[in-house]
Amino acid sequence: MRDTIAAIATAVGGGVGIVRLSGPQALSVAGQVFRPLDAAKRPERMPGYTGAFGRVYRGQELLDEAVLFVYHAPHSYTGEDVAELCCHGGEFVLSQVLAAVVAAGARPAEAGEYTRRALMNGRMTLTEAESVIDILAAQNSQSLRAALGAMEGALHREVMAAADTLTDCCAHISAWIDYPEEDVEEVSAPVLLGQLAGVEQTLARLEQSWQQGRLVRQGISTAIIGSANVGKSTLMNLLSGRERSIVTAIPGTTRDIVEESVRLGDLVLRLQDTAGLRESEDPVEQLGVERSRRALQQCDLVLAVFDESRPLTPEEREWLPQLSGRAAVAVFNKQDLPAALTPREKEEIAAFVPCAVAVSAAAGTGLEALTEAIRQTVGLAHFDPAAAVIANARQLECVTAARRSLGEGIAALHAGETLDAVSVCLEQAADALLTLTGRRASAEAIDKVFEQFCVGK
């Protein structure tokens, strides 16, 4: 924290690149390499939130023209003095400017060190720091809004409210037990149970938000499955907007899984076009079919494609039961051809896959209905990105541990255990929540969070 750090803070190759310095000597180091056109605008004398145009030098060697922006502690991203040299974005020129500021007294920043300093200087909480990763990785409007909600502190506020309730309960129990001579209100089991029930509901909702949040952030792993020649590859090409899969009238064209990430409205689908589920003598096609079956078991969503221009086949009746209880949509394809799939056969399908849509992948119709069906099936129809959402496995582990300890405390209270025993469980639950927010996180846990950051952020 006593060092002044420097790094290239932008992707290399753009029109503009930024070399960012942060630390106690940030302005003086910048002053050694930056010469403003207006000599009065030395970095050390510039007010915060102001900029100056000039040139960057290494000794007497001109490196680039640049605009310098200055931020004074604590009113910066890191909470320290910060100087940003906005140069041209070429890889070589940025590397030369970075080398110049390092030679002037800064050291290269480590991965995530700017955000880590913001955390250590109280500029953000651990959950807000983690949201920075999600903002950088956002693939759609929902994931971006969810990450921004976390950056604004939605998760932190909800978790801290639950932790505060548990801490207050423990304090009341402790005061009642330790100071019987004082005028402390008696601990009422029904009142205490009511308070704990409210916390339990909060933790249960947060735990459930993990699955929705994962689908929004990472995309929905989607397997397009079906028998041969029902139009799986045509649907894949329609969704991806290009000829990603080979389409022919010959059964067994798709031998391996073809993968593509696509945006469908505000959803991101990680599509897998699979080999047709059928018996084959071809050993290569057999490997493709086996991979299709594995994809079917591992995906978040199944798009089960049926050819509405032909009756249900024995092969389809064989694999249909595998979709029971799965997040799946029956896609009745080839609406541009005369229908041959009977209402009774559709009822057979509906017994295993209640949600169905009609499309013509060849004609490009039915996409809106398919998008809405997917949103409903994976539980994102009512997803609120502004609400508190669990963003990663570390946060989920903390919430799960807190809920488990809370459950033990509630059970102990129902069983008539001593209030001391109940209090121990509640303290463990509160500790898990404070670990989530970073208030009691170990150095190792914080290190693990910042391992995911790039240099410059």
One Martini backbone bead per residue (centre of mass of N, CA, C, O) as a GRO file, in nm:
protein
  457
    1MET     BB    1   0.051   0.066  -0.010
    2ARG     BB    2   0.327   0.246  -0.042
    3ASP     BB    3   0.312   0.207  -0.325
    4THR     BB    4   0.348   0.284  -0.667
    5ILE     BB    5   0.134   0.211  -0.929
    6ALA     BB    6   0.136   0.048  -1.265
    7ALA     BB    7  -0.079   0.041  -1.568
    8ILE     BB    8  -0.253  -0.091  -1.821
    9ALA     BB    9  -0.616  -0.005  -1.845
   10THR     BB   10  -0.631  -0.106  -2.147
   11ALA     BB   11  -0.686  -0.216  -2.440
   12VAL     BB   12  -0.493  -0.312  -2.687
   13GLY     BB   13  -0.540  -0.116  -3.004
   14GLY     BB   14  -0.668   0.138  -2.967
   15GLY     BB   15  -0.696   0.476  -2.990
   16VAL     BB   16  -0.687   0.457  -2.669
   17GLY     BB   17  -0.462   0.476  -2.385
   18ILE     BB   18  -0.407   0.373  -2.036
   19VAL     BB   19  -0.198   0.496  -1.776
   20ARG     BB   20  -0.202   0.391  -1.439
   21LEU     BB   21  -0.172   0.568  -1.129
   22SER     BB   22  -0.114   0.459  -0.777
   23GLY     BB   23  -0.041   0.663  -0.496
   24PRO     BB   24   0.165   0.871  -0.315
   25GLN     BB   25   0.352   0.918  -0.607
   26ALA     BB   26   0.179   0.966  -0.865
   27LEU     BB   27   0.226   1.275  -0.931
   28SER     BB   28   0.539   1.280  -0.930
   29VAL     BB   29   0.581   1.066  -1.146
   30ALA     BB   30   0.419   1.208  -1.366
   31GLY     BB   31   0.605   1.469  -1.358
   32GLN     BB   32   0.863   1.317  -1.487
   33VAL     BB   33   0.701   1.248  -1.782
   34PHE     BB   34   0.519   1.508  -1.781
   35ARG     BB   35   0.458   1.784  -2.023
   36PRO     BB   36   0.300   2.060  -2.024
   37LEU     BB   37   0.206   2.321  -2.216
   38ASP     BB   38   0.119   2.427  -1.940
   39ALA     BB   39   0.338   2.497  -1.691
   40ALA     BB   40   0.115   2.529  -1.454
   41LYS     BB   41   0.031   2.208  -1.511
   42ARG     BB   42   0.125   2.043  -1.276
   43PRO     BB   43   0.038   1.758  -1.123
   44GLU     BB   44   0.086   1.860  -0.819
   45ARG     BB   45  -0.114   2.132  -0.886
   46MET     BB   46  -0.358   1.991  -0.965
   47PRO     BB   47  -0.669   1.950  -0.956
   48GLY     BB   48  -0.918   1.762  -0.918
   49TYR     BB   49  -1.073   1.660  -1.203
   50THR     BB   50  -0.833   1.719  -1.409
   51GLY     BB   51  -0.674   1.838  -1.715
   52ALA     BB   52  -0.383   1.786  -1.946
   53PHE     BB   53  -0.185   1.888  -2.207
   54GLY     BB   54   0.090   1.686  -2.360
   55ARG     BB   55   0.402   1.519  -2.293
   56VAL     BB   56   0.595   1.218  -2.315
   57TYR     BB   57   0.890   1.121  -2.128
   58ARG     BB   58   1.229   0.976  -2.153
   59GLY     BB   59   1.376   1.207  -2.050
   60GLN     BB   60   1.444   1.331  -2.383
   61GLU     BB   61   1.237   1.127  -2.491
   62LEU     BB   62   0.986   1.110  -2.706
   63LEU     BB   63   0.670   0.924  -2.692
   64ASP     BB   64   0.404   1.121  -2.648
   65GLU     BB   65   0.095   1.223  -2.658
   66ALA     BB   66  -0.116   1.368  -2.386
   67VAL     BB   67  -0.358   1.316  -2.126
   68LEU     BB   68  -0.392   1.439  -1.797
   69PHE     BB   69  -0.533   1.288  -1.507
   70VAL     BB   70  -0.657   1.400  -1.182
   71TYR     BB   71  -0.665   1.240  -0.847
   72HIS     BB   72  -0.763   1.282  -0.517
   73ALA     BB   73  -0.741   1.197  -0.213
   74PRO     BB   74  -1.028   0.993  -0.175
   75HIS     BB   75  -1.130   1.082  -0.489
   76SER     BB   76  -1.110   0.769  -0.602
   77TYR     BB   77  -1.104   0.450  -0.689
   78THR     BB   78  -0.873   0.378  -0.458
   79GLY     BB   79  -0.826   0.640  -0.251
   80GLU     BB   80  -0.595   0.765  -0.411
   81ASP     BB   81  -0.364   0.888  -0.584
   82VAL     BB   82  -0.431   0.972  -0.934
   83ALA     BB   83  -0.290   0.894  -1.263
   84GLU     BB   84  -0.378   0.958  -1.615
   85LEU     BB   85  -0.248   0.842  -1.925
   86CYS     BB   86  -0.363   0.954  -2.240
   87CYS     BB   87  -0.297   0.772  -2.515
   88HIS     BB   88  -0.206   0.597  -2.751
   89GLY     BB   89  -0.309   0.246  -2.832
   90GLY     BB   90  -0.046   0.126  -2.879
   91GLU     BB   91   0.157  -0.118  -2.771
   92PHE     BB   92   0.434   0.021  -2.774
   93VAL     BB   93   0.371   0.298  -2.648
   94LEU     BB   94   0.257   0.188  -2.380
   95SER     BB   95   0.511   0.033  -2.292
   96GLN     BB   96   0.691   0.289  -2.280
   97VAL     BB   97   0.529   0.450  -2.071
   98LEU     BB   98   0.541   0.236  -1.849
   99ALA     BB   99   0.850   0.226  -1.831
  100ALA     BB  100   0.883   0.525  -1.746
  101VAL     BB  101   0.722   0.513  -1.472
  102VAL     BB  102   0.895   0.292  -1.347
  103ALA     BB  103   1.166   0.451  -1.365
  104ALA     BB  104   1.030   0.691  -1.177
  105GLY     BB  105   0.899   0.479  -0.922
  106ALA     BB  106   0.722   0.268  -1.009
  107ARG     BB  107   0.519  -0.025  -1.008
  108PRO     BB  108   0.390  -0.301  -1.112
  109ALA     BB  109   0.091  -0.420  -1.120
  110GLU     BB  110  -0.129  -0.630  -0.999
  111ALA     BB  111  -0.382  -0.825  -1.006
  112GLY     BB  112  -0.637  -0.619  -0.894
  113GLU     BB  113  -0.500  -0.376  -0.725
  114TYR     BB  114  -0.693  -0.141  -0.751
  115THR     BB  115  -0.943  -0.280  -0.622
  116ARG     BB  116  -0.801  -0.364  -0.363
  117ARG     BB  117  -0.747  -0.075  -0.265
  118ALA     BB  118  -1.041   0.007  -0.253
  119LEU     BB  119  -1.106  -0.194  -0.031
  120MET     BB  120  -0.888  -0.107   0.185
  121ASN     BB  121  -1.001   0.209   0.162
  122GLY     BB  122  -1.333   0.191   0.160
  123ARG     BB  123  -1.468   0.216  -0.142
  124MET     BB  124  -1.538  -0.097  -0.108
  125THR     BB  125  -1.668  -0.399  -0.115
  126LEU     BB  126  -1.639  -0.726  -0.187
  127THR     BB  127  -1.899  -0.745  -0.360
  128GLU     BB  128  -1.829  -0.499  -0.535
  129ALA     BB  129  -1.564  -0.607  -0.644
  130GLU     BB  130  -1.689  -0.859  -0.784
  131SER     BB  131  -1.867  -0.689  -0.986
  132VAL     BB  132  -1.642  -0.604  -1.178
  133ILE     BB  133  -1.616  -0.873  -1.323
  134ASP     BB  134  -1.914  -0.878  -1.429
  135ILE     BB  135  -1.897  -0.624  -1.599
  136LEU     BB  136  -1.669  -0.726  -1.791
  137ALA     BB  137  -1.848  -1.008  -1.859
  138ALA     BB  138  -2.083  -0.895  -1.989
  139GLN     BB  139  -2.343  -1.013  -2.243
  140ASN     BB  140  -2.591  -0.846  -2.126
  141SER     BB  141  -2.829  -0.652  -1.983
  142GLN     BB  142  -2.881  -0.828  -1.734
  143SER     BB  143  -2.587  -0.874  -1.638
  144LEU     BB  144  -2.522  -0.574  -1.614
  145ARG     BB  145  -2.746  -0.493  -1.410
  146ALA     BB  146  -2.661  -0.693  -1.190
  147ALA     BB  147  -2.374  -0.581  -1.151
  148LEU     BB  148  -2.463  -0.290  -1.084
  149GLY     BB  149  -2.628  -0.367  -0.836
  150ALA     BB  150  -2.381  -0.471  -0.679
  151MET     BB  151  -2.221  -0.204  -0.697
  152GLU     BB  152  -2.459  -0.055  -0.530
  153GLY     BB  153  -2.525  -0.283  -0.283
  154ALA     BB  154  -2.758  -0.496  -0.274
  155LEU     BB  155  -2.626  -0.742  -0.136
  156HIS     BB  156  -2.494  -0.606   0.106
  157ARG     BB  157  -2.752  -0.498   0.239
  158GLU     BB  158  -2.902  -0.770   0.280
  159VAL     BB  159  -2.680  -0.917   0.441
  160MET     BB  160  -2.645  -0.706   0.670
  161ALA     BB  161  -2.933  -0.719   0.775
  162ALA     BB  162  -2.913  -1.016   0.861
  163ALA     BB  163  -2.663  -0.989   1.044
  164ASP     BB  164  -2.783  -0.778   1.239
  165THR     BB  165  -3.011  -0.952   1.347
  166LEU     BB  166  -2.832  -1.175   1.465
  167THR     BB  167  -2.662  -0.992   1.650
  168ASP     BB  168  -2.900  -0.882   1.817
  169CYS     BB  169  -2.990  -1.155   1.926
  170CYS     BB  170  -2.725  -1.223   2.072
  171ALA     BB  171  -2.719  -0.972   2.255
  172HIS     BB  172  -2.985  -1.031   2.402
  173ILE     BB  173  -2.909  -1.304   2.516
  174SER     BB  174  -2.656  -1.214   2.670
  175ALA     BB  175  -2.792  -1.002   2.852
  176TRP     BB  176  -3.002  -1.193   2.986
  177ILE     BB  177  -2.786  -1.390   3.108
  178ASP     BB  178  -2.555  -1.185   3.237
  179TYR     BB  179  -2.799  -0.957   3.336
  180PRO     BB  180  -3.043  -1.019   3.555
  181GLU     BB  181  -3.041  -0.738   3.723
  182GLU     BB  182  -3.129  -0.611   3.481
  183ASP     BB  183  -3.347  -0.428   3.252
  184VAL     BB  184  -3.408  -0.693   3.063
  185GLU     BB  185  -3.561  -0.824   2.817
  186GLU     BB  186  -3.713  -1.096   2.762
  187VAL     BB  187  -3.669  -1.389   2.597
  188SER     BB  188  -3.875  -1.468   2.324
  189ALA     BB  189  -3.932  -1.733   2.136
  190PRO     BB  190  -4.146  -1.628   1.930
  191VAL     BB  191  -3.993  -1.369   1.856
  192LEU     BB  192  -3.729  -1.502   1.769
  193LEU     BB  193  -3.852  -1.682   1.548
  194GLY     BB  194  -3.953  -1.448   1.375
  195GLN     BB  195  -3.678  -1.325   1.311
  196LEU     BB  196  -3.546  -1.587   1.192
  197ALA     BB  197  -3.750  -1.631   0.962
  198GLY     BB  198  -3.673  -1.379   0.802
  199VAL     BB  199  -3.379  -1.463   0.750
  200GLU     BB  200  -3.438  -1.734   0.612
  201GLN     BB  201  -3.585  -1.614   0.368
  202THR     BB  202  -3.349  -1.451   0.262
  203LEU     BB  203  -3.149  -1.693   0.223
  204ALA     BB  204  -3.326  -1.857   0.033
  205ARG     BB  205  -3.343  -1.646  -0.193
  206LEU     BB  206  -3.038  -1.623  -0.240
  207GLU     BB  207  -2.988  -1.919  -0.310
  208GLN     BB  208  -3.186  -1.914  -0.560
  209SER     BB  209  -3.032  -1.684  -0.724
  210TRP     BB  210  -2.790  -1.840  -0.836
  211GLN     BB  211  -2.911  -1.973  -1.088
  212GLN     BB  212  -3.004  -1.719  -1.231
  213GLY     BB  213  -2.731  -1.570  -1.227
  214ARG     BB  214  -2.574  -1.781  -1.390
  215LEU     BB  215  -2.743  -1.761  -1.652
  216VAL     BB  216  -2.692  -1.460  -1.700
  217ARG     BB  217  -2.376  -1.460  -1.696
  218GLN     BB  218  -2.299  -1.744  -1.861
  219GLY     BB  219  -2.536  -1.872  -1.969
  220ILE     BB  220  -2.725  -2.113  -2.158
  221SER     BB  221  -2.703  -2.440  -2.164
  222THR     BB  222  -2.777  -2.574  -2.497
  223ALA     BB  223  -2.955  -2.849  -2.628
  224ILE     BB  224  -2.993  -2.979  -2.952
  225ILE     BB  225  -3.242  -3.218  -2.998
  226GLY     BB  226  -3.289  -3.521  -3.199
  227SER     BB  227  -3.359  -3.652  -3.470
  228ALA     BB  228  -3.304  -3.711  -3.778
  229ASN     BB  229  -3.403  -3.452  -3.986
  230VAL     BB  230  -3.564  -3.209  -3.805
  231GLY     BB  231  -3.372  -2.925  -3.786
  232LYS     BB  232  -3.130  -2.854  -3.598
  233SER     BB  233  -2.925  -2.703  -3.782
  234THR     BB  234  -3.123  -2.488  -3.880
  235LEU     BB  235  -3.173  -2.372  -3.600
  236MET     BB  236  -2.883  -2.300  -3.537
  237ASN     BB  237  -2.851  -2.100  -3.775
  238LEU     BB  238  -3.079  -1.910  -3.694
  239LEU     BB  239  -2.970  -1.831  -3.408
  240SER     BB  240  -2.668  -1.746  -3.519
  241GLY     BB  241  -2.688  -1.609  -3.821
  242ARG     BB  242  -2.544  -1.871  -3.949
  243GLU     BB  243  -2.350  -2.126  -4.103
  244ARG     BB  244  -2.264  -2.353  -3.858
  245SER     BB  245  -2.424  -2.590  -3.985
  246ILE     BB  246  -2.475  -2.865  -4.159
  247VAL     BB  247  -2.714  -2.893  -4.438
  248THR     BB  248  -2.902  -3.192  -4.507
  249ALA     BB  249  -3.085  -3.484  -4.622
  250ILE     BB  250  -2.873  -3.646  -4.470
  251PRO     BB  251  -2.836  -3.862  -4.243
  252GLY     BB  252  -2.574  -3.784  -4.014
  253THR     BB  253  -2.414  -3.516  -4.056
  254THR     BB  254  -2.392  -3.482  -3.752
  255ARG     BB  255  -2.109  -3.598  -3.552
  256ASP     BB  256  -2.075  -3.345  -3.374
  257ILE     BB  257  -2.044  -3.089  -3.160
  258VAL     BB  258  -2.190  -2.771  -3.208
  259GLU     BB  259  -2.074  -2.447  -3.107
  260GLU     BB  260  -2.263  -2.151  -2.975
  261SER     BB  261  -2.296  -1.808  -2.906
  262VAL     BB  262  -2.611  -1.644  -2.832
  263ARG     BB  263  -2.853  -1.394  -2.887
  264LEU     BB  264  -3.187  -1.388  -2.723
  265GLY     BB  265  -3.239  -1.109  -2.668
  266ASP     BB  266  -3.166  -1.120  -2.312
  267LEU     BB  267  -3.024  -1.382  -2.399
  268VAL     BB  268  -2.780  -1.647  -2.343
  269LEU     BB  269  -2.672  -1.902  -2.565
  270ARG     BB  270  -2.510  -2.223  -2.534
  271LEU     BB  271  -2.486  -2.394  -2.807
  272GLN     BB  272  -2.578  -2.746  -2.905
  273ASP     BB  273  -2.526  -2.933  -3.183
  274THR     BB  274  -2.647  -3.250  -3.232
  275ALA     BB  275  -2.666  -3.559  -3.286
  276GLY     BB  276  -2.869  -3.783  -3.390
  277LEU     BB  277  -3.105  -3.988  -3.225
  278ARG     BB  278  -2.963  -4.296  -3.325
  279GLU     BB  279  -2.911  -4.576  -3.487
  280SER     BB  280  -2.572  -4.696  -3.582
  281GLU     BB  281  -2.296  -4.831  -3.778
  282ASP     BB  282  -2.139  -4.579  -3.746
  283PRO     BB  283  -1.874  -4.507  -3.544
  284VAL     BB  284  -1.875  -4.196  -3.562
  285GLU     BB  285  -2.178  -4.152  -3.504
  286GLN     BB  286  -2.178  -4.294  -3.231
  287LEU     BB  287  -2.003  -4.082  -3.089
  288GLY     BB  288  -2.201  -3.846  -3.137
  289VAL     BB  289  -2.441  -3.971  -2.982
  290GLU     BB  290  -2.297  -3.994  -2.709
  291ARG     BB  291  -2.248  -3.688  -2.680
  292SER     BB  292  -2.545  -3.611  -2.684
  293ARG     BB  293  -2.622  -3.756  -2.421
  294ARG     BB  294  -2.433  -3.588  -2.241
  295ALA     BB  295  -2.550  -3.310  -2.308
  296LEU     BB  296  -2.833  -3.374  -2.200
  297GLN     BB  297  -2.735  -3.410  -1.893
  298GLN     BB  298  -2.560  -3.114  -1.862
  299CYS     BB  299  -2.766  -2.914  -1.929
  300ASP     BB  300  -3.000  -2.647  -1.879
  301LEU     BB  301  -3.119  -2.687  -2.180
  302VAL     BB  302  -3.382  -2.818  -2.395
  303LEU     BB  303  -3.412  -2.858  -2.752
  304ALA     BB  304  -3.680  -3.036  -2.878
  305VAL     BB  305  -3.693  -3.165  -3.198
  306PHE     BB  306  -3.972  -3.166  -3.431
  307ASP     BB  307  -4.137  -3.310  -3.706
  308GLU     BB  308  -4.449  -3.204  -3.827
  309SER     BB  309  -4.434  -3.373  -4.118
  310ARG     BB  310  -4.421  -3.620  -3.910
  311PRO     BB  311  -4.437  -3.876  -3.731
  312LEU     BB  312  -4.380  -4.035  -3.459
  313THR     BB  313  -4.108  -4.210  -3.346
  314PRO     BB  314  -3.959  -4.466  -3.185
  315GLU     BB  315  -3.705  -4.307  -3.104
  316GLU     BB  316  -3.857  -4.073  -2.965
  317ARG     BB  317  -4.003  -4.251  -2.755
  318GLU     BB  318  -3.735  -4.342  -2.619
  319TRP     BB  319  -3.611  -4.038  -2.531
  320LEU     BB  320  -3.837  -3.872  -2.393
  321PRO     BB  321  -3.815  -3.957  -2.082
  322GLN     BB  322  -3.542  -3.789  -2.035
  323LEU     BB  323  -3.722  -3.503  -2.005
  324SER     BB  324  -3.822  -3.550  -1.738
  325GLY     BB  325  -3.791  -3.263  -1.533
  326ARG     BB  326  -3.680  -3.079  -1.744
  327ALA     BB  327  -3.545  -2.812  -1.908
  328ALA     BB  328  -3.787  -2.784  -2.170
  329VAL     BB  329  -3.843  -2.757  -2.535
  330ALA     BB  330  -4.079  -2.801  -2.775
  331VAL     BB  331  -3.996  -2.815  -3.128
  332PHE     BB  332  -4.211  -2.745  -3.394
  333ASN     BB  333  -4.115  -2.813  -3.701
  334LYS     BB  334  -4.205  -2.736  -4.022
  335GLN     BB  335  -4.456  -2.525  -4.078
  336ASP     BB  336  -4.420  -2.512  -4.407
  337LEU     BB  337  -4.551  -2.791  -4.383
  338PRO     BB  338  -4.740  -3.044  -4.380
  339ALA     BB  339  -4.917  -3.193  -4.139
  340ALA     BB  340  -4.855  -3.515  -3.927
  341LEU     BB  341  -4.876  -3.441  -3.639
  342THR     BB  342  -5.066  -3.539  -3.391
  343PRO     BB  343  -5.239  -3.457  -3.113
  344ARG     BB  344  -5.164  -3.719  -2.963
  345GLU     BB  345  -4.856  -3.690  -3.000
  346LYS     BB  346  -4.839  -3.420  -2.850
  347GLU     BB  347  -4.931  -3.541  -2.581
  348GLU     BB  348  -4.694  -3.728  -2.544
  349ILE     BB  349  -4.488  -3.500  -2.526
  350ALA     BB  350  -4.629  -3.329  -2.293
  351ALA     BB  351  -4.575  -3.542  -2.066
  352PHE     BB  352  -4.254  -3.440  -2.074
  353VAL     BB  353  -4.313  -3.154  -2.248
  354PRO     BB  354  -4.512  -2.888  -2.184
  355CYS     BB  355  -4.336  -2.701  -2.356
  356ALA     BB  356  -4.439  -2.533  -2.668
  357VAL     BB  357  -4.336  -2.468  -3.014
  358ALA     BB  358  -4.373  -2.303  -3.330
  359VAL     BB  359  -4.163  -2.358  -3.623
  360SER     BB  360  -3.949  -2.221  -3.896
  361ALA     BB  361  -3.628  -2.247  -3.970
  362ALA     BB  362  -3.629  -2.192  -4.277
  363ALA     BB  363  -3.824  -1.921  -4.250
  364GLY     BB  364  -3.789  -1.771  -3.958
  365THR     BB  365  -4.015  -1.868  -3.754
  366GLY     BB  366  -4.086  -1.830  -3.391
  367LEU     BB  367  -3.873  -1.674  -3.209
  368GLU     BB  368  -4.040  -1.524  -2.997
  369ALA     BB  369  -4.175  -1.774  -2.873
  370LEU     BB  370  -3.907  -1.914  -2.799
  371THR     BB  371  -3.795  -1.700  -2.609
  372GLU     BB  372  -4.027  -1.709  -2.401
  373ALA     BB  373  -4.010  -2.011  -2.337
  374ILE     BB  374  -3.725  -2.002  -2.222
  375ARG     BB  375  -3.769  -1.795  -1.999
  376GLN     BB  376  -3.980  -1.968  -1.847
  377THR     BB  377  -3.820  -2.240  -1.812
  378VAL     BB  378  -3.554  -2.099  -1.655
  379GLY     BB  379  -3.671  -1.849  -1.468
  380LEU     BB  380  -3.650  -1.536  -1.628
  381ALA     BB  381  -3.922  -1.375  -1.647
  382HIS     BB  382  -3.876  -1.244  -1.325
  383PHE     BB  383  -3.608  -1.111  -1.342
  384ASP     BB  384  -3.421  -0.900  -1.107
  385PRO     BB  385  -3.134  -0.711  -1.147
  386ALA     BB  386  -3.174  -0.520  -0.881
  387ALA     BB  387  -3.145  -0.748  -0.711
  388ALA     BB  388  -3.026  -0.966  -0.500
  389VAL     BB  389  -2.732  -1.157  -0.612
  390ILE     BB  390  -2.565  -1.434  -0.656
  391ALA     BB  391  -2.232  -1.447  -0.818
  392ASN     BB  392  -2.082  -1.691  -0.659
  393ALA     BB  393  -1.944  -1.955  -0.490
  394ARG     BB  394  -1.857  -1.803  -0.238
  395GLN     BB  395  -2.130  -1.676  -0.168
  396LEU     BB  396  -2.289  -1.941  -0.157
  397GLU     BB  397  -2.130  -2.071   0.074
  398CYS     BB  398  -2.203  -1.858   0.286
  399VAL     BB  399  -2.512  -1.885   0.274
  400THR     BB  400  -2.527  -2.188   0.333
  401ALA     BB  401  -2.386  -2.176   0.609
  402ALA     BB  402  -2.585  -1.980   0.739
  403ARG     BB  403  -2.841  -2.152   0.701
  404ARG     BB  404  -2.745  -2.396   0.860
  405SER     BB  405  -2.698  -2.255   1.135
  406LEU     BB  406  -2.980  -2.138   1.160
  407GLY     BB  407  -3.129  -2.411   1.159
  408GLU     BB  408  -2.996  -2.510   1.421
  409GLY     BB  409  -3.107  -2.282   1.603
  410ILE     BB  410  -3.408  -2.335   1.555
  411ALA     BB  411  -3.404  -2.629   1.650
  412ALA     BB  412  -3.302  -2.568   1.938
  413LEU     BB  413  -3.544  -2.392   2.019
  414HIS     BB  414  -3.764  -2.611   1.975
  415ALA     BB  415  -3.606  -2.823   2.178
  416GLY     BB  416  -3.512  -2.650   2.443
  417GLU     BB  417  -3.258  -2.526   2.439
  418THR     BB  418  -3.027  -2.330   2.522
  419LEU     BB  419  -2.944  -2.005   2.453
  420ASP     BB  420  -2.647  -2.055   2.413
  421ALA     BB  421  -2.675  -2.259   2.180
  422VAL     BB  422  -2.826  -2.071   1.992
  423SER     BB  423  -2.612  -1.843   1.979
  424VAL     BB  424  -2.388  -2.001   1.841
  425CYS     BB  425  -2.540  -2.042   1.573
  426LEU     BB  426  -2.587  -1.739   1.511
  427GLU     BB  427  -2.288  -1.658   1.502
  428GLN     BB  428  -2.213  -1.839   1.263
  429ALA     BB  429  -2.405  -1.708   1.063
  430ALA     BB  430  -2.290  -1.420   1.082
  431ASP     BB  431  -2.000  -1.488   0.997
  432ALA     BB  432  -2.068  -1.584   0.709
  433LEU     BB  433  -2.184  -1.306   0.618
  434LEU     BB  434  -1.925  -1.137   0.683
  435THR     BB  435  -1.752  -1.292   0.482
  436LEU     BB  436  -1.902  -1.211   0.228
  437THR     BB  437  -1.849  -0.889   0.268
  438GLY     BB  438  -1.540  -0.883   0.424
  439ARG     BB  439  -1.532  -0.830   0.737
  440ARG     BB  440  -1.420  -1.164   0.782
  441ALA     BB  441  -1.215  -1.210   0.573
  442SER     BB  442  -0.961  -1.365   0.456
  443ALA     BB  443  -0.674  -1.334   0.284
  444GLU     BB  444  -0.723  -1.584   0.108
  445ALA     BB  445  -1.004  -1.504   0.004
  446ILE     BB  446  -0.916  -1.239  -0.128
  447ASP     BB  447  -0.705  -1.356  -0.318
  448LYS     BB  448  -0.907  -1.530  -0.481
  449VAL     BB  449  -1.068  -1.300  -0.600
  450PHE     BB  450  -0.807  -1.145  -0.743
  451GLU     BB  451  -0.724  -1.374  -0.945
  452GLN     BB  452  -0.955  -1.285  -1.166
  453PHE     BB  453  -0.799  -1.045  -1.239
  454CYS     BB  454  -0.668  -0.799  -1.415
  455VAL     BB  455  -0.444  -0.598  -1.525
  456GLY     BB  456  -0.568  -0.259  -1.443
  457LYS     BB  457  -0.820  -0.328  -1.210
   0.00000   0.00000   0.00000
